[in-house]
Amino acid sequence: MKVRREDAVRTRKKLLTAASEVFAQKGYRDGTIAEICERARANVAAVNYHFGDKETLYKEAWRHCFYESIKSHPPDGGVSEDAPPEERLRGRIVALLSRIADKNNREFWFVQKELANPTGLLDEVIQKEIWPLREKMENLIRELLGPHSSDMQVRFCTISIISQCINPMVAMNRRMEKQEGKDGPPGIEDIEAYSNHVLKFSLGGIRAIRDDIERARRRGKCQGRGRNPRQKD
């Protein structure tokens, strides 16, 4: 009985690994169950038994890639929660860049294929898994901006930092995949150097926004003090 359970676990893992490869390379529509089963050395009945249908296998394959990626590159970058916010931000930037640059990571290729040919099948599962990471990043940004920052300011800063990490790495990977020359979009070769750049660039922007917030607050206080309390609006 135990042997059967172990065989079932191995088969499920093989199917997830094969599905991850196929869907990352070809997307949902062009990736076939037949090819997945051939790579996993399993039959269609095994797919039906473990996942029920292609849609569920697609979702679980992305989740599998995501968990493997997070295991290899913890989102905090190994930086303690007790560290200064600037150091924690650097840890998250390094972790994100490392995840995207990892040739064994397929989660981002899933998303790229999904963006090119949307199915909507990953929307819910990505939201569920990615949102906690985004929320932690936003909390960190709010800490750096100060308690008087708006939700929009926090969101814009978060989007800016994540985009700086994702866009050049995806461009580089696409160029490598297509074996393009140097005329393609520029990529990042030195992760550590680029991490330091993104950190300095982002902290500079955050400080500027924080200064704007403080200046606006001081103006508001001055206007409040200079107003005649008997004067009607």
C-alpha positions in Angstrom: 0.0 0.0 0.0 2.8 2.3 0.9 4.6 1.5 -2.3 1.5 2.4 -4.3 1.2 5.8 -2.6 4.9 6.5 -3.3 4.4 5.6 -6.9 1.4 7.9 -7.1 3.4 10.7 -5.6 6.3 10.2 -8.1 3.9 10.0 -11.0 2.1 13.2 -9.9 5.5 15.0 -9.6 6.6 13.7 -13.0 3.4 15.0 -14.6 3.9 18.4 -13.0 7.5 18.6 -14.1 6.6 17.6 -17.7 3.6 20.0 -17.8 5.8 22.8 -16.5 8.2 22.3 -19.4 5.6 21.9 -22.1 3.3 24.8 -21.0 6.2 27.2 -20.4 7.5 26.4 -23.9 4.2 26.3 -25.8 1.5 27.8 -23.7 -1.8 26.3 -22.7 -3.4 25.9 -26.2 -0.4 24.4 -28.0 0.8 22.3 -25.0 -0.9 18.9 -25.3 -1.7 16.2 -22.7 -0.2 13.7 -25.1 3.2 15.4 -25.1 3.1 15.9 -21.3 2.3 12.2 -20.8 5.1 11.2 -23.2 7.7 13.3 -21.3 6.4 12.0 -17.9 6.2 8.4 -19.1 2.6 8.3 -17.8 -0.7 7.7 -19.4 -3.8 10.0 -19.8 -5.5 8.1 -17.1 -2.9 9.3 -14.6 -3.6 12.9 -15.6 -7.3 12.4 -15.1 -6.7 10.7 -11.7 -4.4 13.3 -10.3 -5.7 16.5 -11.9 -9.1 15.8 -13.5 -8.5 17.8 -16.6 -6.0 19.9 -18.6 -7.1 23.2 -17.0 -6.4 22.0 -13.5 -3.1 20.5 -14.6 -2.2 23.9 -16.1 -2.9 25.8 -12.9 -1.1 23.3 -10.7 1.9 23.2 -13.0 2.3 27.0 -12.6 1.8 26.7 -8.9 4.5 23.9 -8.9 6.9 26.2 -10.7 6.2 29.1 -8.4 6.8 27.0 -5.2 10.0 25.6 -6.6 11.2 29.1 -7.5 10.3 30.5 -4.0 12.1 27.6 -2.4 15.3 28.3 -4.4 15.0 32.1 -4.0 13.2 33.1 -0.8 11.4 36.4 -1.3 13.1 38.1 1.6 16.5 37.4 0.1 17.7 35.9 3.4 17.4 39.3 5.1 16.0 39.3 8.6 12.8 41.1 9.4 14.7 43.0 12.1 17.1 44.6 9.5 16.7 48.2 8.4 14.0 48.7 5.7 16.6 49.7 3.1 18.4 46.4 3.6 15.1 44.4 3.5 14.2 46.2 0.2 17.6 45.2 -1.2 16.9 41.6 -0.2 13.6 41.5 -2.0 15.1 43.1 -5.1 17.9 40.5 -5.2 15.5 37.7 -4.7 13.2 38.8 -7.5 16.0 39.4 -10.0 17.5 36.0 -9.1 14.2 34.2 -9.6 13.7 35.7 -13.0 17.3 35.1 -14.0 17.2 31.4 -12.9 17.2 29.3 -16.1 15.4 26.5 -14.1 12.5 28.9 -13.2 9.5 28.6 -15.5 6.9 30.5 -13.7 7.6 33.8 -15.6 7.5 32.0 -18.9 4.1 30.7 -18.0 3.0 34.3 -17.5 4.6 35.5 -20.7 2.8 32.9 -22.7 -0.4 33.7 -20.9 0.0 37.4 -21.7 0.6 36.5 -25.4 -2.4 34.2 -25.6 -4.7 34.8 -22.6 -6.8 32.0 -21.2 -7.7 33.6 -17.9 -7.0 30.3 -16.2 -4.1 31.5 -14.2 -5.7 34.8 -12.9 -7.1 33.4 -9.7 -4.1 31.2 -8.8 -1.6 33.9 -9.5 -3.5 36.4 -7.5 -3.7 34.0 -4.6 0.0 33.2 -4.6 1.5 36.6 -5.7 -0.7 38.9 -3.7 1.0 38.1 -0.3 4.4 38.9 -1.8 3.1 42.1 -3.2 1.5 43.1 0.0 4.8 42.6 1.9 6.6 44.7 -0.6 3.9 47.5 -0.3 4.2 47.4 3.5 7.9 47.8 3.2 7.5 50.7 0.7 5.0 52.4 3.1 7.5 52.1 5.9 10.1 53.9 3.8 7.6 56.6 2.5 6.3 57.3 6.0 2.9 56.9 7.6 1.3 59.8 5.7 1.9 58.3 2.3 -1.2 57.5 0.2 -2.2 54.1 -1.2 -1.6 55.4 -4.7 2.0 56.6 -3.8 2.8 53.2 -2.3 1.3 51.3 -5.2 3.2 53.4 -7.8 6.5 52.9 -6.0 5.9 49.2 -5.8 5.0 49.0 -9.5 8.1 51.0 -10.4 10.5 48.7 -8.4 9.0 45.5 -9.7 9.0 46.7 -13.3 12.7 47.6 -13.0 13.4 44.0 -12.0 11.1 42.2 -14.4 11.4 44.2 -17.7 15.1 43.9 -18.5 15.4 40.3 -17.3 12.5 39.2 -19.5 14.0 41.1 -22.4 17.3 39.4 -22.0 15.7 35.9 -21.7 13.7 36.5 -24.8 16.8 37.5 -26.7 18.6 34.4 -25.5 15.6 32.2 -26.4 15.4 33.6 -29.9 19.2 33.7 -30.2 19.0 37.3 -31.2 22.1 39.5 -31.6 23.0 42.6 -29.6 20.4 44.6 -31.5 17.6 43.2 -29.2 16.5 44.9 -26.0 19.3 45.3 -23.4 19.5 42.7 -20.6 21.3 42.4 -17.3 24.4 40.4 -17.0 25.5 41.4 -13.5 22.7 40.7 -11.0 24.5 42.1 -8.0 25.5 45.3 -9.7 22.0 45.8 -11.1 20.4 45.1 -7.7 22.5 47.8 -6.2 21.5 50.2 -9.0 17.8 49.5 -8.6 18.1 49.9 -4.8 19.8 53.3 -5.0 17.6 54.5 -7.8 14.4 53.5 -6.0 15.5 54.8 -2.6 16.3 58.2 -4.3 12.8 58.3 -5.7 11.2 57.2 -2.4 13.1 60.0 -0.5 12.0 62.6 -3.1 8.3 61.5 -2.7 8.7 61.4 1.1 10.1 65.0 1.0 7.1 66.0 -1.1 4.7 64.5 1.5 6.4 66.3 4.4 6.4 69.6 2.5 2.7 69.3 1.7 2.0 68.5 5.4 3.9 71.5 6.5 2.1 73.8 4.1 -1.2 72.4 5.3 -0.3 73.1 8.9 0.9 76.7 8.1 -2.3 77.4 6.2 -4.3 76.0 9.1 -2.5 78.2 11.6 -2.9 81.4 9.5 -6.6 81.0 8.9 -9.0 83.2 10.8 -11.2 80.8 12.8 -14.2 83.2 12.4 -13.8 83.4 8.7 -16.4 81.3 6.8 -15.6 79.2 3.8 
